[in-house]
Amino acid sequence: MAKPKSPKALALLICKAVHEIKGSDLQWVSLRDLCKHMELRHNNAFDDALEYARNEELLSCGPLPIHSVMLTHNGEMAARGKTKRK
């Protein structure tokens, strides 16, 4: 997978990956499963993207340190490409 250039771009890819793993079910996905599915390593850029997604209310994140994530309604819409562009 090509490296996204911004936290926003990676956050959207994370939302899409969570949707691919769980569909529309609101269920938690471990970061290990998510990284494996995306074929990415959990690093600072990944953490920045998680922070962006949490701040934009795309993902619900477990308590720090984050071990799992779940799509919010906004994240579900982003994963489907149905969000308003800013």
ROKOLMAR-442454 format. One record per atom (N, C-alpha, C): residue in three letters; atom name; x, z, y. Coordinates in nm, 4 decimals, decimal comma. Atoms other than C-alpha are relative to their C-alpha. Example, Ala and Ser with C-alpha at 12.3 -4.5 7.8 and 13.67 -1.06 7.14 Angstrom:
<nodes>
vovex = ala	fido = N	x = 0,0890	z = 0,0000	y = -0,1190
vovex = ala	fido = CA	x = 1,2300	z = 0,7800	y = -0,4500
vovex = ala	fido = C	x = 0,0900	z = 0,0000	y = 0,1200
vovex = ser	fido = N	x = -0,0820	z = -0,0060	y = -0,1190
vovex = ser	fido = CA	x = 1,3670	z = 0,7140	y = -0,1060
vovex = ser	fido = C	x = -0,0770	z = 0,0730	y = 0,1090
</nodes>
This chain:
<nodes>
vovex = met	fido = N	x = 0,0844	z = 0,0000	y = -0,1173
vovex = met	fido = CA	x = 0,0000	z = 0,0000	y = 0,0000
vovex = met	fido = C	x = 0,0888	z = 0,0000	y = 0,1235
vovex = ala	fido = N	x = -0,0756	z = 0,0055	y = -0,1246
vovex = ala	fido = CA	x = 0,1336	z = -0,0910	y = 0,3447
vovex = ala	fido = C	x = -0,0249	z = 0,1274	y = 0,0795
vovex = lys	fido = N	x = 0,0131	z = -0,1221	y = -0,0777
vovex = lys	fido = CA	x = 0,1974	z = 0,2022	y = 0,5743
vovex = lys	fido = C	x = -0,0805	z = -0,0257	y = 0,1272
vovex = pro	fido = N	x = 0,0754	z = 0,0129	y = -0,1245
vovex = pro	fido = CA	x = -0,0674	z = 0,2378	y = 0,8459
vovex = pro	fido = C	x = 0,0859	z = 0,0470	y = 0,1176
vovex = lys	fido = N	x = -0,0834	z = -0,0283	y = -0,1159
vovex = lys	fido = CA	x = 0,0785	z = 0,2551	y = 1,1956
vovex = lys	fido = C	x = -0,0483	z = 0,1178	y = 0,0828
vovex = ser	fido = N	x = 0,0519	z = -0,1103	y = -0,0811
vovex = ser	fido = CA	x = -0,1401	z = 0,5347	y = 1,3323
vovex = ser	fido = C	x = -0,0767	z = 0,0987	y = -0,0874
vovex = pro	fido = N	x = 0,0812	z = -0,0966	y = 0,0749
vovex = pro	fido = CA	x = -0,3122	z = 0,8547	y = 1,2193
vovex = pro	fido = C	x = -0,1441	z = -0,0472	y = -0,0170
vovex = lys	fido = N	x = 0,1370	z = 0,0496	y = 0,0089
vovex = lys	fido = CA	x = -0,6474	z = 0,6882	y = 1,2944
vovex = lys	fido = C	x = -0,0138	z = -0,0999	y = -0,1150
vovex = ala	fido = N	x = 0,0056	z = 0,1009	y = 0,1066
vovex = ala	fido = CA	x = -0,5728	z = 0,3942	y = 1,0640
vovex = ala	fido = C	x = 0,0101	z = 0,0641	y = -0,1378
vovex = leu	fido = N	x = -0,0140	z = -0,0673	y = 0,1286
vovex = leu	fido = CA	x = -0,4572	z = 0,6219	y = 0,7820
vovex = leu	fido = C	x = -0,1230	z = 0,0859	y = -0,0293
vovex = ala	fido = N	x = 0,1206	z = -0,0808	y = 0,0188
vovex = ala	fido = CA	x = -0,7577	z = 0,8523	y = 0,8368
vovex = ala	fido = C	x = -0,1148	z = -0,0861	y = -0,0538
vovex = leu	fido = N	x = 0,1050	z = 0,0900	y = 0,0485
vovex = leu	fido = CA	x = -0,9914	z = 0,5556	y = 0,7866
vovex = leu	fido = C	x = 0,0259	z = -0,0419	y = -0,1448
vovex = leu	fido = N	x = -0,0336	z = 0,0328	y = 0,1390
vovex = leu	fido = CA	x = -0,8045	z = 0,4584	y = 0,4688
vovex = leu	fido = C	x = -0,0285	z = 0,1187	y = -0,0921
vovex = ile	fido = N	x = 0,0293	z = -0,1204	y = 0,0785
vovex = ile	fido = CA	x = -0,8379	z = 0,8182	y = 0,3469
vovex = ile	fido = C	x = -0,1502	z = 0,0088	y = -0,0244
vovex = cys	fido = N	x = 0,1459	z = -0,0037	y = 0,0163
vovex = cys	fido = CA	x = -1,2140	z = 0,8062	y = 0,4108
vovex = cys	fido = C	x = -0,0453	z = -0,1025	y = -0,1037
vovex = lys	fido = N	x = 0,0362	z = 0,1043	y = 0,0970
vovex = lys	fido = CA	x = -1,2404	z = 0,4803	y = 0,2174
vovex = lys	fido = C	x = 0,0391	z = 0,0410	y = -0,1417
vovex = ala	fido = N	x = -0,0465	z = -0,0427	y = 0,1324
vovex = ala	fido = CA	x = -1,0369	z = 0,6262	y = -0,0697
vovex = ala	fido = C	x = -0,0890	z = 0,1109	y = -0,0564
vovex = val	fido = N	x = 0,0894	z = -0,1069	y = 0,0467
vovex = val	fido = CA	x = -1,2533	z = 0,9403	y = -0,0892
vovex = val	fido = C	x = -0,1325	z = -0,0614	y = -0,0450
vovex = his	fido = N	x = 0,1250	z = 0,0670	y = 0,0368
vovex = his	fido = CA	x = -1,5600	z = 0,7152	y = -0,0947
vovex = his	fido = C	x = 0,0153	z = -0,0758	y = -0,1320
vovex = glu	fido = N	x = -0,0239	z = 0,0709	y = 0,1259
vovex = glu	fido = CA	x = -1,4063	z = 0,5050	y = -0,3736
vovex = glu	fido = C	x = 0,0022	z = 0,0969	y = -0,1184
vovex = ile	fido = N	x = -0,0106	z = -0,0988	y = 0,1079
vovex = ile	fido = CA	x = -1,3382	z = 0,8184	y = -0,5780
vovex = ile	fido = C	x = -0,1349	z = 0,0642	y = -0,0311
vovex = lys	fido = N	x = 0,1225	z = -0,0781	y = 0,0197
vovex = lys	fido = CA	x = -1,6694	z = 1,0019	y = -0,5254
vovex = lys	fido = C	x = -0,1284	z = -0,0730	y = 0,0363
vovex = gly	fido = N	x = 0,1214	z = 0,0693	y = -0,0424
vovex = gly	fido = CA	x = -1,9099	z = 0,7405	y = -0,3877
vovex = gly	fido = C	x = -0,0671	z = 0,0770	y = 0,1125
vovex = ser	fido = N	x = 0,0745	z = -0,0687	y = -0,1059
vovex = ser	fido = CA	x = -2,1824	z = 0,8853	y = -0,1684
vovex = ser	fido = C	x = -0,0221	z = 0,1478	y = -0,0309
vovex = asp	fido = N	x = 0,0138	z = -0,1413	y = 0,0349
vovex = asp	fido = CA	x = -2,1699	z = 1,2208	y = -0,3482
vovex = asp	fido = C	x = 0,0863	z = 0,0850	y = 0,0921
vovex = leu	fido = N	x = -0,0765	z = -0,0915	y = -0,0836
vovex = leu	fido = CA	x = -2,0642	z = 1,5030	y = -0,1190
vovex = leu	fido = C	x = 0,0705	z = 0,1001	y = -0,0911
vovex = gln	fido = N	x = -0,0791	z = -0,0843	y = 0,0888
vovex = gln	fido = CA	x = -1,7966	z = 1,6471	y = -0,3429
vovex = gln	fido = C	x = 0,1437	z = 0,0042	y = 0,0508
vovex = trp	fido = N	x = -0,1390	z = -0,0175	y = -0,0404
vovex = trp	fido = CA	x = -1,4481	z = 1,7787	y = -0,2805
vovex = trp	fido = C	x = 0,0914	z = -0,0862	y = -0,0867
vovex = val	fido = N	x = -0,1029	z = 0,0774	y = 0,0690
vovex = val	fido = CA	x = -1,1485	z = 1,5626	y = -0,3730
vovex = val	fido = C	x = 0,1332	z = 0,0680	y = 0,0290
vovex = ser	fido = N	x = -0,1300	z = -0,0640	y = -0,0207
vovex = ser	fido = CA	x = -0,8097	z = 1,7233	y = -0,4269
vovex = ser	fido = C	x = 0,0961	z = -0,0985	y = 0,0653
vovex = leu	fido = N	x = -0,0992	z = 0,0868	y = -0,0636
vovex = leu	fido = CA	x = -0,5214	z = 1,5911	y = -0,2200
vovex = leu	fido = C	x = 0,0868	z = -0,0676	y = -0,1039
vovex = arg	fido = N	x = -0,0807	z = 0,0613	y = 0,1059
vovex = arg	fido = CA	x = -0,3292	z = 1,5295	y = -0,5414
vovex = arg	fido = C	x = -0,0695	z = -0,1249	y = -0,0540
vovex = asp	fido = N	x = 0,0753	z = 0,1158	y = 0,0493
vovex = asp	fido = CA	x = -0,6048	z = 1,3009	y = -0,6738
vovex = asp	fido = C	x = -0,0090	z = -0,1094	y = 0,1055
vovex = leu	fido = N	x = 0,0101	z = 0,0963	y = -0,1094
vovex = leu	fido = CA	x = -0,6404	z = 1,1362	y = -0,3345
vovex = leu	fido = C	x = 0,1302	z = -0,0779	y = 0,0179
vovex = cys	fido = N	x = -0,1305	z = 0,0662	y = -0,0150
vovex = cys	fido = CA	x = -0,2681	z = 1,0631	y = -0,2979
vovex = cys	fido = C	x = 0,0296	z = -0,0911	y = -0,1191
vovex = lys	fido = N	x = -0,0210	z = 0,0827	y = 0,1204
vovex = lys	fido = CA	x = -0,2531	z = 0,9348	y = -0,6558
vovex = lys	fido = C	x = -0,0827	z = -0,1279	y = 0,0093
vovex = his	fido = N	x = 0,0883	z = 0,1160	y = -0,0126
vovex = his	fido = CA	x = -0,5500	z = 0,7034	y = -0,5926
vovex = his	fido = C	x = 0,0527	z = -0,0981	y = 0,1057
vovex = met	fido = N	x = -0,0490	z = 0,0835	y = -0,1100
vovex = met	fido = CA	x = -0,3959	z = 0,5759	y = -0,2668
vovex = met	fido = C	x = 0,1428	z = -0,0468	y = -0,0212
vovex = glu	fido = N	x = -0,1404	z = 0,0298	y = 0,0276
vovex = glu	fido = CA	x = -0,0470	z = 0,5541	y = -0,4179
vovex = glu	fido = C	x = 0,0880	z = 0,0323	y = 0,1217
vovex = leu	fido = N	x = -0,0761	z = -0,0484	y = -0,1149
vovex = leu	fido = CA	x = 0,0917	z = 0,7526	y = -0,1230
vovex = leu	fido = C	x = 0,0533	z = 0,1389	y = -0,0299
vovex = arg	fido = N	x = -0,0529	z = -0,1366	y = 0,0086
vovex = arg	fido = CA	x = 0,3027	z = 1,0630	y = -0,0907
vovex = arg	fido = C	x = -0,0617	z = 0,0833	y = 0,1102
vovex = his	fido = N	x = 0,0498	z = -0,0927	y = -0,1015
vovex = his	fido = CA	x = 0,1681	z = 1,3647	y = 0,0927
vovex = his	fido = C	x = 0,1181	z = 0,0358	y = 0,0896
vovex = asn	fido = N	x = -0,1094	z = -0,0238	y = -0,0945
vovex = asn	fido = CA	x = 0,3908	z = 1,3787	y = 0,4010
vovex = asn	fido = C	x = -0,0579	z = 0,0340	y = 0,1365
vovex = asn	fido = N	x = 0,0457	z = -0,0358	y = -0,1346
vovex = asn	fido = CA	x = 0,3720	z = 1,4535	y = 0,7748
vovex = asn	fido = C	x = -0,1014	z = -0,0995	y = 0,0546
vovex = ala	fido = N	x = 0,0947	z = 0,1014	y = -0,0478
vovex = ala	fido = CA	x = 0,1944	z = 1,1240	y = 0,8502
vovex = ala	fido = C	x = -0,1373	z = 0,0218	y = -0,0642
vovex = phe	fido = N	x = 0,1252	z = -0,0280	y = 0,0705
vovex = phe	fido = CA	x = -0,0683	z = 1,2112	y = 0,5889
vovex = phe	fido = C	x = -0,0685	z = 0,1216	y = 0,0623
vovex = asp	fido = N	x = 0,0550	z = -0,1186	y = -0,0654
vovex = asp	fido = CA	x = -0,1139	z = 1,5561	y = 0,7468
vovex = asp	fido = C	x = -0,0563	z = -0,0338	y = 0,1375
vovex = asp	fido = N	x = 0,0490	z = 0,0423	y = -0,1317
vovex = asp	fido = CA	x = -0,1484	z = 1,3941	y = 1,0917
vovex = asp	fido = C	x = -0,1334	z = -0,0728	y = -0,0131
vovex = ala	fido = N	x = 0,1244	z = 0,0735	y = 0,0219
vovex = ala	fido = CA	x = -0,4177	z = 1,1640	y = 0,9549
vovex = ala	fido = C	x = -0,1132	z = 0,0955	y = -0,0397
vovex = leu	fido = N	x = 0,1018	z = -0,0989	y = 0,0369
vovex = leu	fido = CA	x = -0,6017	z = 1,4586	y = 0,7964
vovex = leu	fido = C	x = -0,0468	z = 0,0772	y = 0,1229
vovex = glu	fido = N	x = 0,0349	z = -0,0723	y = -0,1227
vovex = glu	fido = CA	x = -0,5900	z = 1,6437	y = 1,1281
vovex = glu	fido = C	x = -0,0881	z = -0,0879	y = 0,0894
vovex = tyr	fido = N	x = 0,0814	z = 0,0932	y = -0,0787
vovex = tyr	fido = CA	x = -0,7228	z = 1,3351	y = 1,3093
vovex = tyr	fido = C	x = -0,1412	z = -0,0085	y = -0,0592
vovex = ala	fido = N	x = 0,1300	z = 0,0129	y = 0,0663
vovex = ala	fido = CA	x = -1,0032	z = 1,2966	y = 1,0531
vovex = ala	fido = C	x = -0,0840	z = 0,1260	y = 0,0167
vovex = arg	fido = N	x = 0,0726	z = -0,1259	y = -0,0191
vovex = arg	fido = CA	x = -1,0967	z = 1,6633	y = 1,0820
vovex = arg	fido = C	x = -0,0493	z = 0,0117	y = 0,1437
vovex = asn	fido = N	x = 0,0376	z = -0,0089	y = -0,1417
vovex = asn	fido = CA	x = -1,0973	z = 1,6514	y = 1,4640
vovex = asn	fido = C	x = -0,1108	z = -0,0976	y = 0,0366
vovex = glu	fido = N	x = 0,1031	z = 0,1011	y = -0,0266
vovex = glu	fido = CA	x = -1,3127	z = 1,3368	y = 1,4620
vovex = glu	fido = C	x = -0,1235	z = 0,0198	y = -0,0886
vovex = glu	fido = N	x = 0,1101	z = -0,0353	y = 0,0891
vovex = glu	fido = CA	x = -1,5463	z = 1,5006	y = 1,2066
vovex = glu	fido = C	x = -0,0287	z = -0,1085	y = -0,1042
vovex = leu	fido = N	x = 0,0113	z = 0,0972	y = 0,1089
vovex = leu	fido = CA	x = -1,4774	z = 1,2334	y = 0,9436
vovex = leu	fido = C	x = 0,0109	z = 0,0687	y = -0,1356
vovex = leu	fido = N	x = -0,0229	z = -0,0744	y = 0,1239
vovex = leu	fido = CA	x = -1,3659	z = 1,4852	y = 0,6812
vovex = leu	fido = C	x = -0,0199	z = 0,1485	y = 0,0225
vovex = ser	fido = N	x = -0,0063	z = -0,1457	y = 0,0067
vovex = ser	fido = CA	x = -1,4293	z = 1,8448	y = 0,5943
vovex = ser	fido = C	x = 0,1236	z = 0,0304	y = -0,0824
vovex = cys	fido = N	x = -0,1244	z = -0,0350	y = 0,0695
vovex = cys	fido = CA	x = -1,1036	z = 2,0038	y = 0,4891
vovex = cys	fido = C	x = -0,0069	z = 0,1445	y = -0,0449
vovex = gly	fido = N	x = -0,0084	z = -0,1358	y = 0,0490
vovex = gly	fido = CA	x = -1,0432	z = 2,3098	y = 0,2798
vovex = gly	fido = C	x = 0,0862	z = 0,0838	y = 0,0930
vovex = pro	fido = N	x = -0,0812	z = -0,0872	y = -0,0852
vovex = pro	fido = CA	x = -0,8706	z = 2,6103	y = 0,4352
vovex = pro	fido = C	x = 0,1477	z = -0,0354	y = -0,0101
vovex = leu	fido = N	x = -0,1445	z = 0,0262	y = -0,0025
vovex = leu	fido = CA	x = -0,5026	z = 2,5847	y = 0,5310
vovex = leu	fido = C	x = 0,0690	z = 0,0845	y = -0,1046
vovex = pro	fido = N	x = -0,0381	z = 0,1403	y = 0,0040
vovex = pro	fido = CA	x = -0,2981	z = 2,4813	y = 0,3538
vovex = pro	fido = C	x = -0,1074	z = -0,0811	y = -0,0706
vovex = ile	fido = N	x = 0,1072	z = 0,0853	y = 0,0513
vovex = ile	fido = CA	x = -0,5358	z = 2,1960	y = 0,2816
vovex = ile	fido = C	x = 0,0344	z = -0,0460	y = -0,1417
vovex = his	fido = N	x = -0,0156	z = 0,0436	y = 0,1389
vovex = his	fido = CA	x = -0,5807	z = 2,1271	y = -0,0889
vovex = his	fido = C	x = -0,1029	z = -0,1052	y = -0,0391
vovex = ser	fido = N	x = 0,1064	z = 0,0941	y = 0,0334
vovex = ser	fido = CA	x = -0,9014	z = 1,9206	y = -0,0829
vovex = ser	fido = C	x = -0,0757	z = -0,0405	y = 0,1256
vovex = val	fido = N	x = 0,0780	z = 0,0539	y = -0,1110
vovex = val	fido = CA	x = -1,1226	z = 1,7120	y = 0,1437
vovex = val	fido = C	x = -0,1341	z = -0,0507	y = -0,0512
vovex = met	fido = N	x = 0,1310	z = 0,0539	y = 0,0323
vovex = met	fido = CA	x = -1,4833	z = 1,5955	y = 0,1523
vovex = met	fido = C	x = -0,0473	z = -0,0823	y = 0,1192
vovex = leu	fido = N	x = 0,0530	z = 0,0832	y = -0,1070
vovex = leu	fido = CA	x = -1,6470	z = 1,3170	y = 0,3518
vovex = leu	fido = C	x = -0,1147	z = 0,0705	y = 0,0715
vovex = thr	fido = N	x = 0,1166	z = -0,0397	y = -0,0773
vovex = thr	fido = CA	x = -1,8844	z = 1,4094	y = 0,6317
vovex = thr	fido = C	x = -0,0882	z = -0,1236	y = 0,0126
vovex = his	fido = N	x = 0,0854	z = 0,1173	y = -0,0236
vovex = his	fido = CA	x = -2,1715	z = 1,1821	y = 0,7346
vovex = his	fido = C	x = 0,0775	z = -0,1050	y = 0,0794
vovex = asn	fido = N	x = -0,0797	z = 0,0940	y = -0,0803
vovex = asn	fido = CA	x = -1,9413	z = 1,0268	y = 0,9978
vovex = asn	fido = C	x = 0,1074	z = -0,0671	y = -0,0850
vovex = gly	fido = N	x = -0,1014	z = 0,0552	y = 0,0886
vovex = gly	fido = CA	x = -1,6718	z = 0,9796	y = 0,7343
vovex = gly	fido = C	x = -0,0576	z = -0,1011	y = -0,0964
vovex = glu	fido = N	x = 0,0690	z = 0,0938	y = 0,0891
vovex = glu	fido = CA	x = -1,9194	z = 0,8124	y = 0,5019
vovex = glu	fido = C	x = -0,0258	z = -0,1312	y = 0,0734
vovex = met	fido = N	x = 0,0261	z = 0,1204	y = -0,0794
vovex = met	fido = CA	x = -2,0167	z = 0,5698	y = 0,7783
vovex = met	fido = C	x = 0,1305	z = -0,0755	y = 0,0286
vovex = ala	fido = N	x = -0,1301	z = 0,0641	y = -0,0235
vovex = ala	fido = CA	x = -1,6484	z = 0,5035	y = 0,8568
vovex = ala	fido = C	x = 0,0486	z = -0,0710	y = -0,1254
vovex = ala	fido = N	x = -0,0432	z = 0,0603	y = 0,1270
vovex = ala	fido = CA	x = -1,5767	z = 0,4348	y = 0,4899
vovex = ala	fido = C	x = -0,0765	z = -0,1299	y = -0,0270
vovex = arg	fido = N	x = 0,0822	z = 0,1185	y = 0,0191
vovex = arg	fido = CA	x = -1,8579	z = 0,1815	y = 0,4886
vovex = arg	fido = C	x = 0,0176	z = -0,1017	y = 0,1125
vovex = gly	fido = N	x = -0,0236	z = 0,0905	y = -0,1123
vovex = gly	fido = CA	x = -1,7368	z = 0,0240	y = 0,8156
vovex = gly	fido = C	x = -0,1172	z = -0,0089	y = 0,0943
vovex = lys	fido = N	x = 0,1201	z = 0,0006	y = -0,0847
vovex = lys	fido = CA	x = -2,0513	z = 0,1226	y = 1,0046
vovex = lys	fido = C	x = 0,0122	z = 0,0980	y = 0,1149
vovex = thr	fido = N	x = -0,0178	z = -0,0915	y = -0,1110
vovex = thr	fido = CA	x = -1,9033	z = 0,3239	y = 1,2907
vovex = thr	fido = C	x = 0,0088	z = -0,0783	y = 0,1301
vovex = lys	fido = N	x = -0,0166	z = 0,0609	y = -0,1316
vovex = lys	fido = CA	x = -1,9082	z = 0,2554	y = 1,6600
vovex = lys	fido = C	x = 0,1469	z = -0,0004	y = 0,0347
vovex = arg	fido = N	x = -0,1410	z = 0,0105	y = -0,0388
vovex = arg	fido = CA	x = -1,5731	z = 0,1355	y = 1,7861
vovex = arg	fido = C	x = 0,0197	z = 0,0693	y = 0,1334
vovex = lys	fido = N	x = -0,0316	z = -0,0685	y = -0,1261
vovex = lys	fido = CA	x = -1,4127	z = 0,3486	y = 2,0560
vovex = lys	fido = C	x = 0,0972	z = -0,0802	y = 0,0800
</nodes>
